Amino acid sequence: LLLSEIYAEGNVTMHHKKDVQIADKIFEDVMEDKGIYINAQVKTVIEPSKPQPATAGEGEARKKQKQSSPGAEEMPVYITGEEIVHAGKGQYESKNGTMSTCGYGHPHYHFEGKKIRLIQREDHNVFSASHNSIYIDKYPVAYFPFISLDIQKKEGLLKYWELGGSSRLGSFVKTDWDVFDV
Protein backbone atom coordinates (compact mmCIF):
# COMPACT_ATOMS: atom_id res chain seq x y z
CA LEU A 1 0.00 0.00 0.00
CA LEU A 2 1.49 3.32 -1.07
CA LEU A 3 -0.48 5.69 1.18
CA SER A 4 -1.88 5.15 4.63
CA GLU A 5 -3.37 8.66 5.09
CA ILE A 6 -4.55 11.33 2.66
CA TYR A 7 -5.11 15.05 3.24
CA ALA A 8 -6.08 17.26 0.30
CA GLU A 9 -7.56 20.76 -0.11
CA GLY A 10 -9.08 22.62 -3.03
CA ASN A 11 -11.32 21.04 -5.64
CA VAL A 12 -10.55 17.45 -4.61
CA THR A 13 -11.86 14.33 -6.34
CA MET A 14 -10.97 10.95 -4.88
CA HIS A 15 -11.91 7.50 -6.24
CA HIS A 16 -11.89 4.68 -3.69
CA LYS A 17 -13.17 1.29 -4.88
CA LYS A 18 -16.66 2.04 -6.29
CA ASP A 19 -17.07 5.32 -4.37
CA VAL A 20 -16.28 8.81 -5.64
CA GLN A 21 -15.75 11.68 -3.21
CA ILE A 22 -15.70 15.33 -4.32
CA ALA A 23 -14.94 17.91 -1.61
CA ASP A 24 -13.21 21.12 -0.60
CA LYS A 25 -11.15 19.16 1.95
CA ILE A 26 -10.59 15.43 2.37
CA PHE A 27 -9.01 13.71 5.36
CA GLU A 28 -8.87 9.94 4.77
CA ASP A 29 -7.24 7.15 6.77
CA VAL A 30 -6.84 4.52 4.05
CA MET A 31 -5.73 1.79 6.48
CA GLU A 32 -8.90 2.07 8.61
CA ASP A 33 -11.19 3.02 5.68
CA LYS A 34 -12.42 6.13 7.55
CA GLY A 35 -12.38 9.82 6.78
CA ILE A 36 -13.98 13.27 6.85
CA TYR A 37 -15.02 15.30 3.81
CA ILE A 38 -15.82 19.03 4.05
CA ASN A 39 -18.43 20.60 1.69
CA ALA A 40 -18.66 17.32 -0.12
CA GLN A 41 -20.58 15.02 -2.39
CA VAL A 42 -20.12 11.25 -2.23
CA LYS A 43 -21.32 8.88 -4.93
CA THR A 44 -21.54 5.34 -3.66
CA VAL A 45 -23.17 2.22 -5.06
CA ILE A 46 -25.81 0.08 -3.39
CA GLU A 47 -25.00 -3.52 -4.21
CA PRO A 48 -27.99 -5.74 -4.99
CA SER A 49 -28.87 -8.20 -2.26
CA LYS A 50 -27.77 -11.74 -2.86
CA PRO A 51 -30.73 -14.01 -3.69
CA GLN A 52 -31.70 -16.43 -0.96
CA PRO A 53 -31.42 -20.09 -1.91
CA ALA A 54 -34.78 -21.71 -2.61
CA THR A 55 -35.95 -24.38 -0.20
CA ALA A 56 -37.30 -27.79 -1.21
CA GLY A 57 -40.93 -26.97 -0.29
CA GLU A 58 -41.25 -23.96 -2.59
CA GLY A 59 -42.92 -24.05 -5.98
CA GLU A 60 -40.97 -23.59 -9.22
CA ALA A 61 -42.29 -20.05 -9.82
CA ARG A 62 -41.21 -18.95 -6.33
CA LYS A 63 -37.75 -20.52 -6.82
CA LYS A 64 -37.23 -18.62 -10.10
CA GLN A 65 -38.43 -15.37 -8.52
CA LYS A 66 -35.93 -15.73 -5.67
CA GLN A 67 -33.03 -16.63 -7.96
CA SER A 68 -33.51 -13.86 -10.52
CA SER A 69 -34.28 -10.56 -8.89
CA PRO A 70 -35.46 -7.91 -11.35
CA GLY A 71 -33.62 -4.63 -11.03
CA ALA A 72 -30.65 -6.37 -9.44
CA GLU A 73 -28.27 -3.86 -11.00
CA GLU A 74 -26.20 -1.62 -8.76
CA MET A 75 -27.98 1.57 -7.69
CA PRO A 76 -25.97 4.79 -7.31
CA VAL A 77 -26.61 6.97 -4.25
CA TYR A 78 -25.49 10.59 -3.97
CA ILE A 79 -24.91 12.12 -0.54
CA THR A 80 -24.00 15.78 -0.02
CA GLY A 81 -23.25 17.71 3.13
CA GLU A 82 -21.29 20.37 4.95
CA GLU A 83 -19.40 17.56 6.64
CA ILE A 84 -19.57 13.91 5.64
CA VAL A 85 -17.99 11.37 7.97
CA HIS A 86 -16.85 8.11 6.39
CA ALA A 87 -17.28 6.01 9.54
CA GLY A 88 -16.17 2.71 8.02
CA LYS A 89 -16.66 0.45 5.04
CA GLY A 90 -19.98 1.46 3.45
CA GLN A 91 -20.95 3.84 6.26
CA TYR A 92 -21.50 7.55 5.67
CA GLU A 93 -22.95 10.23 7.96
CA SER A 94 -23.78 13.70 6.63
CA LYS A 95 -24.54 16.86 8.61
CA ASN A 96 -27.01 19.27 6.98
CA GLY A 97 -27.03 17.31 3.78
CA THR A 98 -29.04 15.59 1.08
CA MET A 99 -29.41 12.07 -0.27
CA SER A 100 -30.77 11.02 -3.66
CA THR A 101 -30.47 8.31 -6.27
CA CYS A 102 -30.81 11.00 -8.98
CA GLY A 103 -27.39 11.94 -10.37
CA TYR A 104 -28.27 15.34 -11.84
CA GLY A 105 -26.64 18.51 -10.47
CA HIS A 106 -30.11 19.62 -9.32
CA PRO A 107 -31.81 16.26 -8.59
CA HIS A 108 -35.47 15.69 -9.48
CA TYR A 109 -36.02 14.45 -5.93
CA HIS A 110 -33.96 14.25 -2.76
CA PHE A 111 -34.11 13.83 0.99
CA GLU A 112 -32.76 16.76 2.99
CA GLY A 113 -31.95 16.42 6.67
CA LYS A 114 -29.86 17.64 9.57
CA LYS A 115 -28.24 14.22 9.99
CA ILE A 116 -28.30 11.65 7.21
CA ARG A 117 -26.84 8.18 7.62
CA LEU A 118 -26.28 5.41 5.07
CA ILE A 119 -25.11 2.02 6.33
CA GLN A 120 -24.37 -0.66 3.75
CA ARG A 121 -24.28 -4.32 4.73
CA GLU A 122 -24.53 -7.54 2.73
CA ASP A 123 -28.24 -8.08 3.41
CA HIS A 124 -29.46 -4.54 4.14
CA ASN A 125 -28.71 -0.97 3.12
CA VAL A 126 -30.28 1.30 5.70
CA PHE A 127 -30.92 4.98 5.07
CA SER A 128 -31.91 7.10 8.07
CA ALA A 129 -32.32 10.83 8.57
CA SER A 130 -33.48 13.21 11.29
CA HIS A 131 -35.43 16.44 10.67
CA ASN A 132 -35.99 15.16 7.15
CA SER A 133 -37.86 16.80 4.29
CA ILE A 134 -38.57 15.12 0.97
CA TYR A 135 -38.21 17.43 -2.01
CA ILE A 136 -39.46 17.02 -5.54
CA ASP A 137 -37.45 19.46 -7.62
CA LYS A 138 -37.11 22.43 -5.25
CA TYR A 139 -40.46 21.96 -3.51
CA PRO A 140 -40.82 20.22 -0.13
CA VAL A 141 -43.62 17.64 -0.25
CA ALA A 142 -43.33 15.85 3.11
CA TYR A 143 -41.62 16.20 6.48
CA PHE A 144 -40.57 13.37 8.78
CA PRO A 145 -38.97 14.06 12.18
CA PHE A 146 -37.14 10.75 11.73
CA ILE A 147 -37.06 8.27 8.88
CA SER A 148 -35.26 4.94 8.61
CA LEU A 149 -35.77 2.47 5.80
CA ASP A 150 -34.04 -0.32 3.96
CA ILE A 151 -33.49 1.07 0.46
CA GLN A 152 -32.79 -2.40 -0.89
CA LYS A 153 -36.37 -3.59 -0.35
CA LYS A 154 -38.17 -4.37 -3.57
CA GLU A 155 -41.47 -2.86 -2.40
CA GLY A 156 -41.63 0.90 -2.62
CA LEU A 157 -42.53 3.32 0.13
CA LEU A 158 -44.87 5.16 -2.24
CA LYS A 159 -47.65 2.70 -3.13
CA TYR A 160 -49.84 4.92 -5.35
CA TRP A 161 -49.91 8.45 -6.73
CA GLU A 162 -52.25 10.47 -8.90
CA LEU A 163 -52.20 13.99 -10.31
CA GLY A 164 -55.51 15.77 -10.78
CA GLY A 165 -57.54 18.89 -10.46
CA SER A 166 -60.98 20.14 -9.60
CA SER A 167 -62.77 23.42 -10.19
CA ARG A 168 -63.36 23.84 -6.48
CA LEU A 169 -59.96 22.82 -5.02
CA GLY A 170 -57.57 23.37 -7.93
CA SER A 171 -54.64 21.08 -8.76
CA PHE A 172 -53.71 18.26 -6.40
CA VAL A 173 -51.40 15.30 -5.89
CA LYS A 174 -52.99 12.26 -4.25
CA THR A 175 -50.59 9.73 -2.70
CA ASP A 176 -50.73 6.49 -0.73
CA TRP A 177 -47.64 5.72 1.37
CA ASP A 178 -46.60 2.56 3.23
CA VAL A 179 -45.64 4.39 6.44
CA PHE A 180 -45.27 1.16 8.43
CA ASP A 181 -41.93 0.60 6.64
CA VAL A 182 -40.61 3.96 7.84
C-alpha beads as a LAMMPS data file, in Angstrom:
LAMMPS data file: protein, C-alpha beads

182 atoms
181 bonds

1 atom types
1 bond types

-500.0 500.0 xlo xhi
-500.0 500.0 ylo yhi
-500.0 500.0 zlo zhi

Masses

1 110.0

Atoms # bond

1 1 1 0.000 0.000 0.000
2 1 1 1.492 3.324 -1.072
3 1 1 -0.476 5.687 1.176
4 1 1 -1.881 5.154 4.633
5 1 1 -3.373 8.657 5.092
6 1 1 -4.554 11.333 2.664
7 1 1 -5.110 15.045 3.236
8 1 1 -6.084 17.259 0.297
9 1 1 -7.561 20.757 -0.106
10 1 1 -9.082 22.623 -3.030
11 1 1 -11.316 21.044 -5.641
12 1 1 -10.549 17.453 -4.614
13 1 1 -11.862 14.331 -6.339
14 1 1 -10.966 10.946 -4.879
15 1 1 -11.909 7.505 -6.236
16 1 1 -11.891 4.675 -3.693
17 1 1 -13.165 1.289 -4.879
18 1 1 -16.659 2.042 -6.293
19 1 1 -17.067 5.315 -4.368
20 1 1 -16.275 8.806 -5.644
21 1 1 -15.747 11.678 -3.213
22 1 1 -15.697 15.326 -4.319
23 1 1 -14.940 17.905 -1.615
24 1 1 -13.211 21.125 -0.598
25 1 1 -11.147 19.160 1.949
26 1 1 -10.593 15.428 2.366
27 1 1 -9.013 13.710 5.362
28 1 1 -8.869 9.937 4.769
29 1 1 -7.243 7.149 6.767
30 1 1 -6.836 4.520 4.054
31 1 1 -5.727 1.789 6.478
32 1 1 -8.900 2.070 8.606
33 1 1 -11.190 3.021 5.675
34 1 1 -12.415 6.131 7.547
35 1 1 -12.385 9.821 6.784
36 1 1 -13.983 13.266 6.855
37 1 1 -15.016 15.297 3.811
38 1 1 -15.822 19.034 4.051
39 1 1 -18.428 20.599 1.689
40 1 1 -18.660 17.320 -0.117
41 1 1 -20.575 15.018 -2.392
42 1 1 -20.124 11.253 -2.228
43 1 1 -21.323 8.879 -4.932
44 1 1 -21.545 5.343 -3.657
45 1 1 -23.169 2.223 -5.065
46 1 1 -25.810 0.077 -3.395
47 1 1 -25.004 -3.523 -4.212
48 1 1 -27.988 -5.737 -4.988
49 1 1 -28.874 -8.200 -2.262
50 1 1 -27.773 -11.740 -2.865
51 1 1 -30.726 -14.006 -3.689
52 1 1 -31.704 -16.426 -0.959
53 1 1 -31.425 -20.092 -1.907
54 1 1 -34.781 -21.714 -2.606
55 1 1 -35.949 -24.384 -0.205
56 1 1 -37.304 -27.788 -1.213
57 1 1 -40.925 -26.969 -0.291
58 1 1 -41.251 -23.956 -2.587
59 1 1 -42.923 -24.051 -5.982
60 1 1 -40.968 -23.590 -9.221
61 1 1 -42.290 -20.054 -9.825
62 1 1 -41.212 -18.951 -6.331
63 1 1 -37.745 -20.515 -6.818
64 1 1 -37.231 -18.621 -10.095
65 1 1 -38.431 -15.370 -8.517
66 1 1 -35.930 -15.734 -5.668
67 1 1 -33.027 -16.632 -7.956
68 1 1 -33.512 -13.858 -10.524
69 1 1 -34.284 -10.565 -8.893
70 1 1 -35.460 -7.914 -11.352
71 1 1 -33.618 -4.630 -11.028
72 1 1 -30.651 -6.366 -9.443
73 1 1 -28.269 -3.855 -10.996
74 1 1 -26.201 -1.623 -8.756
75 1 1 -27.978 1.567 -7.695
76 1 1 -25.969 4.793 -7.307
77 1 1 -26.613 6.968 -4.248
78 1 1 -25.495 10.587 -3.973
79 1 1 -24.915 12.116 -0.544
80 1 1 -23.997 15.775 -0.021
81 1 1 -23.248 17.714 3.134
82 1 1 -21.291 20.372 4.947
83 1 1 -19.396 17.563 6.643
84 1 1 -19.565 13.910 5.642
85 1 1 -17.985 11.373 7.966
86 1 1 -16.849 8.114 6.388
87 1 1 -17.281 6.011 9.536
88 1 1 -16.167 2.710 8.015
89 1 1 -16.661 0.451 5.045
90 1 1 -19.977 1.455 3.445
91 1 1 -20.949 3.841 6.261
92 1 1 -21.501 7.555 5.669
93 1 1 -22.951 10.229 7.963
94 1 1 -23.781 13.697 6.634
95 1 1 -24.538 16.861 8.609
96 1 1 -27.010 19.274 6.982
97 1 1 -27.029 17.306 3.776
98 1 1 -29.042 15.594 1.085
99 1 1 -29.405 12.068 -0.275
100 1 1 -30.774 11.021 -3.660
101 1 1 -30.471 8.306 -6.270
102 1 1 -30.806 10.998 -8.981
103 1 1 -27.387 11.941 -10.372
104 1 1 -28.273 15.339 -11.838
105 1 1 -26.644 18.512 -10.471
106 1 1 -30.112 19.617 -9.321
107 1 1 -31.806 16.264 -8.594
108 1 1 -35.468 15.690 -9.483
109 1 1 -36.019 14.451 -5.933
110 1 1 -33.961 14.251 -2.760
111 1 1 -34.108 13.829 0.987
112 1 1 -32.759 16.759 2.986
113 1 1 -31.950 16.417 6.669
114 1 1 -29.855 17.636 9.573
115 1 1 -28.238 14.221 9.994
116 1 1 -28.303 11.650 7.215
117 1 1 -26.842 8.182 7.621
118 1 1 -26.276 5.405 5.070
119 1 1 -25.108 2.022 6.333
120 1 1 -24.369 -0.661 3.748
121 1 1 -24.276 -4.318 4.730
122 1 1 -24.530 -7.545 2.730
123 1 1 -28.240 -8.082 3.415
124 1 1 -29.463 -4.539 4.140
125 1 1 -28.712 -0.974 3.124
126 1 1 -30.278 1.295 5.702
127 1 1 -30.917 4.982 5.074
128 1 1 -31.908 7.105 8.067
129 1 1 -32.320 10.831 8.574
130 1 1 -33.480 13.211 11.291
131 1 1 -35.428 16.436 10.668
132 1 1 -35.989 15.160 7.153
133 1 1 -37.863 16.799 4.287
134 1 1 -38.572 15.117 0.972
135 1 1 -38.210 17.429 -2.010
136 1 1 -39.458 17.016 -5.544
137 1 1 -37.450 19.464 -7.624
138 1 1 -37.114 22.432 -5.248
139 1 1 -40.462 21.961 -3.507
140 1 1 -40.820 20.219 -0.127
141 1 1 -43.619 17.639 -0.247
142 1 1 -43.326 15.853 3.109
143 1 1 -41.624 16.203 6.478
144 1 1 -40.575 13.371 8.776
145 1 1 -38.973 14.055 12.185
146 1 1 -37.138 10.748 11.729
147 1 1 -37.059 8.267 8.877
148 1 1 -35.263 4.945 8.605
149 1 1 -35.767 2.468 5.800
150 1 1 -34.037 -0.317 3.958
151 1 1 -33.486 1.075 0.455
152 1 1 -32.789 -2.399 -0.891
153 1 1 -36.366 -3.586 -0.347
154 1 1 -38.168 -4.369 -3.571
155 1 1 -41.467 -2.863 -2.398
156 1 1 -41.626 0.901 -2.618
157 1 1 -42.529 3.324 0.131
158 1 1 -44.871 5.163 -2.244
159 1 1 -47.651 2.705 -3.134
160 1 1 -49.842 4.917 -5.350
161 1 1 -49.913 8.451 -6.730
162 1 1 -52.252 10.470 -8.903
163 1 1 -52.204 13.987 -10.313
164 1 1 -55.514 15.766 -10.783
165 1 1 -57.542 18.892 -10.456
166 1 1 -60.984 20.142 -9.595
167 1 1 -62.774 23.419 -10.195
168 1 1 -63.358 23.844 -6.478
169 1 1 -59.962 22.821 -5.016
170 1 1 -57.568 23.368 -7.933
171 1 1 -54.639 21.077 -8.756
172 1 1 -53.706 18.258 -6.395
173 1 1 -51.405 15.303 -5.893
174 1 1 -52.990 12.264 -4.248
175 1 1 -50.587 9.726 -2.705
176 1 1 -50.733 6.491 -0.734
177 1 1 -47.637 5.720 1.373
178 1 1 -46.605 2.558 3.235
179 1 1 -45.640 4.386 6.444
180 1 1 -45.266 1.159 8.425
181 1 1 -41.932 0.599 6.637
182 1 1 -40.613 3.959 7.837

Bonds

1 1 1 2
2 1 2 3
3 1 3 4
4 1 4 5
5 1 5 6
6 1 6 7
7 1 7 8
8 1 8 9
9 1 9 10
10 1 10 11
11 1 11 12
12 1 12 13
13 1 13 14
14 1 14 15
15 1 15 16
16 1 16 17
17 1 17 18
18 1 18 19
19 1 19 20
20 1 20 21
21 1 21 22
22 1 22 23
23 1 23 24
24 1 24 25
25 1 25 26
26 1 26 27
27 1 27 28
28 1 28 29
29 1 29 30
30 1 30 31
31 1 31 32
32 1 32 33
33 1 33 34
34 1 34 35
35 1 35 36
36 1 36 37
37 1 37 38
38 1 38 39
39 1 39 40
40 1 40 41
41 1 41 42
42 1 42 43
43 1 43 44
44 1 44 45
45 1 45 46
46 1 46 47
47 1 47 48
48 1 48 49
49 1 49 50
50 1 50 51
51 1 51 52
52 1 52 53
53 1 53 54
54 1 54 55
55 1 55 56
56 1 56 57
57 1 57 58
58 1 58 59
59 1 59 60
60 1 60 61
61 1 61 62
62 1 62 63
63 1 63 64
64 1 64 65
65 1 65 66
66 1 66 67
67 1 67 68
68 1 68 69
69 1 69 70
70 1 70 71
71 1 71 72
72 1 72 73
73 1 73 74
74 1 74 75
75 1 75 76
76 1 76 77
77 1 77 78
78 1 78 79
79 1 79 80
80 1 80 81
81 1 81 82
82 1 82 83
83 1 83 84
84 1 84 85
85 1 85 86
86 1 86 87
87 1 87 88
88 1 88 89
89 1 89 90
90 1 90 91
91 1 91 92
92 1 92 93
93 1 93 94
94 1 94 95
95 1 95 96
96 1 96 97
97 1 97 98
98 1 98 99
99 1 99 100
100 1 100 101
101 1 101 102
102 1 102 103
103 1 103 104
104 1 104 105
105 1 105 106
106 1 106 107
107 1 107 108
108 1 108 109
109 1 109 110
110 1 110 111
111 1 111 112
112 1 112 113
113 1 113 114
114 1 114 115
115 1 115 116
116 1 116 117
117 1 117 118
118 1 118 119
119 1 119 120
120 1 120 121
121 1 121 122
122 1 122 123
123 1 123 124
124 1 124 125
125 1 125 126
126 1 126 127
127 1 127 128
128 1 128 129
129 1 129 130
130 1 130 131
131 1 131 132
132 1 132 133
133 1 133 134
134 1 134 135
135 1 135 136
136 1 136 137
137 1 137 138
138 1 138 139
139 1 139 140
140 1 140 141
141 1 141 142
142 1 142 143
143 1 143 144
144 1 144 145
145 1 145 146
146 1 146 147
147 1 147 148
148 1 148 149
149 1 149 150
150 1 150 151
151 1 151 152
152 1 152 153
153 1 153 154
154 1 154 155
155 1 155 156
156 1 156 157
157 1 157 158
158 1 158 159
159 1 159 160
160 1 160 161
161 1 161 162
162 1 162 163
163 1 163 164
164 1 164 165
165 1 165 166
166 1 166 167
167 1 167 168
168 1 168 169
169 1 169 170
170 1 170 171
171 1 171 172
172 1 172 173
173 1 173 174
174 1 174 175
175 1 175 176
176 1 176 177
177 1 177 178
178 1 178 179
179 1 179 180
180 1 180 181
181 1 181 182
